[in-house]
Amino acid sequence: YQPAFGQEAVVIQDGQIVIESVALDEDGDSLTIETGGAIDVADDDGVVISAEEATVINDGTINTTGFDAGGIFPGGVGAASINNGTITTLGEQGDGIVSNRADATNTNNGRISTDGFDADGILTFEANAVNTNTGSISTLGGQSGGIFSRGRDSQNINSGSIVTQGDLSDGLLSTGFASTNT
């Protein structure tokens, strides 16, 4: 699903179901999934951000199935992902939210559920990530952490619920220099 050229604000409305990955590739783009709206994708990420300072707000539902099919993939510097709805992934390496660029902000106020080996609730790779959970995160596969940050100076903040049920699956884990879990 490619937004119209030059369209900076994309909205998936109540009752609308998108069955292919949504791409945000212009700096400053935004996507809002309204309550009752959905992305339902097989063998691909639900949302892919390749632009800087792009924002995704999910008040609806994102479902993905398949290998390496994450819910939201913020791949741009300074991207923000806010989940107030539901993200469900089924498949190996199907992370709920996975960021691989610096300065990512990932917030879960809703529900993230993953079922698959190495399928973290929230995963960040680069520096200065801020990952916050006030909702619920549950993972069923082995090596599937609740929130896992690898970059330096990152923060994992949890005041919600994190339940991991697989082997070697931490609730909160930071491996980057000067990173914190609270």
C-alpha positions in Angstrom: 0.0 0.0 0.0 1.7 3.1 -1.2 0.2 6.5 -0.2 -0.4 9.0 -3.0 2.6 10.9 -4.1 3.2 13.9 -1.8 0.6 12.7 0.7 2.1 13.3 4.1 -0.7 12.2 6.4 -2.3 8.8 5.7 -5.3 7.6 7.6 -6.8 4.1 7.7 -10.3 4.7 8.8 -12.8 2.8 10.9 -14.0 -0.2 8.9 -11.1 -0.1 6.4 -8.8 -3.1 6.1 -5.5 -2.8 4.3 -4.0 -6.2 3.2 -0.6 -5.1 2.2 2.3 -3.4 3.9 2.0 0.4 4.3 5.2 2.3 3.4 6.1 5.8 4.8 9.1 7.0 2.7 8.9 10.8 2.8 10.5 12.6 5.7 7.8 13.7 8.2 5.1 11.3 6.9 2.5 10.1 9.3 0.1 7.2 9.5 -2.9 7.0 11.8 -4.9 3.8 12.1 -8.2 4.7 13.6 -10.2 2.6 16.0 -11.9 -0.1 13.8 -9.2 0.3 11.1 -6.8 -2.6 10.4 -3.7 -3.7 8.6 -3.7 -7.5 8.0 -0.6 -8.7 6.2 1.0 -12.1 5.4 4.8 -12.4 4.8 5.6 -8.7 5.2 5.8 -6.0 7.9 2.5 -4.2 8.6 4.1 -0.7 8.4 7.6 0.1 7.0 9.1 3.5 7.7 12.1 4.5 5.7 11.8 8.2 6.2 13.2 10.4 9.0 10.9 11.9 11.7 7.9 9.8 10.5 5.1 8.9 12.9 2.7 5.9 13.2 -0.2 6.0 15.6 -2.1 2.8 15.8 -5.5 3.0 17.5 -6.8 0.0 15.6 -5.3 -3.4 14.7 -2.1 -4.6 13.0 -1.9 -8.3 12.3 1.0 -10.0 10.6 1.9 -13.6 9.8 5.1 -15.1 8.4 8.8 -15.1 8.8 10.3 -11.7 9.7 6.9 -10.1 9.5 6.8 -7.4 12.2 4.0 -5.1 13.1 5.7 -1.8 12.7 9.2 -1.4 11.3 10.4 2.2 12.0 13.6 2.3 9.9 14.1 6.0 9.7 16.1 8.2 12.1 13.8 9.8 14.7 10.8 7.7 13.9 8.0 7.5 16.4 5.6 4.6 16.9 2.6 4.8 19.2 0.4 1.8 19.8 -2.9 2.4 21.5 -4.6 -0.5 19.8 -3.4 -4.1 19.1 -0.4 -5.5 17.4 -0.3 -9.2 16.9 2.4 -11.1 15.0 2.6 -14.9 14.3 6.0 -16.1 13.0 9.7 -16.3 13.6 11.3 -12.9 14.0 7.9 -11.2 13.9 8.6 -8.4 16.3 5.8 -6.2 17.4 7.8 -3.0 16.9 11.4 -3.1 15.6 13.6 0.0 15.1 17.0 -0.1 13.4 17.9 3.6 13.4 18.9 6.1 16.1 16.6 8.3 18.2 13.5 6.0 17.9 10.6 6.6 20.2 8.3 3.5 20.7 5.3 3.7 23.0 2.9 0.9 23.8 -0.3 2.0 25.6 -2.3 -0.9 24.1 -1.5 -4.6 23.5 1.4 -6.2 21.7 1.4 -10.0 21.3 4.0 -12.1 19.5 4.1 -15.8 18.8 7.3 -17.1 17.3 11.0 -17.7 18.0 13.0 -14.5 18.3 9.9 -12.3 18.1 10.3 -9.5 20.6 7.5 -7.1 21.7 9.7 -4.0 21.1 13.2 -4.3 19.7 15.6 -1.4 19.0 19.1 -1.6 17.6 20.6 1.9 17.6 21.4 4.7 20.1 19.1 6.9 22.0 16.0 4.8 21.7 13.2 5.4 24.2 10.8 2.4 24.6 7.8 2.9 26.9 5.2 0.3 27.9 2.1 1.3 29.9 -0.1 -1.4 28.2 0.6 -5.1 27.9 3.3 -7.0 26.0 3.2 -10.8 25.8 5.6 -13.1 23.9 5.3 -16.9 23.4 8.5 -17.9 21.6 12.0 -18.7 22.8 14.4 -15.7 22.8 11.5 -13.3 22.5 11.9 -10.5 25.0 9.3 -8.0 26.1 11.4 -4.9 25.4 15.0 -5.4 24.2 17.3 -2.4 23.3 20.8 -2.9 21.9 21.9 0.6 21.3 23.8 2.9 23.6 22.1 5.5 25.8 18.7 3.8 25.4 15.9 3.7 27.9 13.3 1.0 28.5 10.5 2.2 30.7 7.8 -0.2 31.9 4.8 0.6 34.1 2.5 -1.9 32.4 2.5 -5.7 32.0 5.2 -7.8 30.3 4.8 -11.5 30.2 7.3 -13.7 28.3 6.8 -17.5 28.2 9.7 -18.8 26.1 13.2 -19.9 27.0 15.8 -17.0 27.3 13.1 -14.4 27.0 13.7 -11.4 29.2 11.0 -8.9 30.2 13.3 -5.9 29.9 16.8 -6.1 28.5 19.4 -3.4 27.5 22.8 -4.4 26.2 23.9 -1.0 25.0 26.4 1.2 26.9 24.8 3.6 29.4 21.3 2.2 28.8 18.7 1.8 31.5 15.6 -0.3 32.4 13.0 1.1 34.8 
